[in-house]
Amino acid sequence: VFLLVVLATAVVSFSSGRASHGRNAAAKVFDRIALIATRECCANPQCWAKNCR
């Protein structure tokens, strides 16, 4: 469910950003997604052990 929300947010943000900001908007959106995913993963002890050291 979390990934679906992230994907939906990326699509909406990318679509609106693309119209007003061009290619740079896509980079900002995907940077934000990576940050959110990292926070969520590092809050989970099993994921943290694999990915957040």
Buried (B, 14 or more C-beta within 10 A) or exposed (E): EEEEEBEEBBEEBBEEBBEEEEEEBBEEBEEBBEEBBEEEBEEEEEBEEEEEE
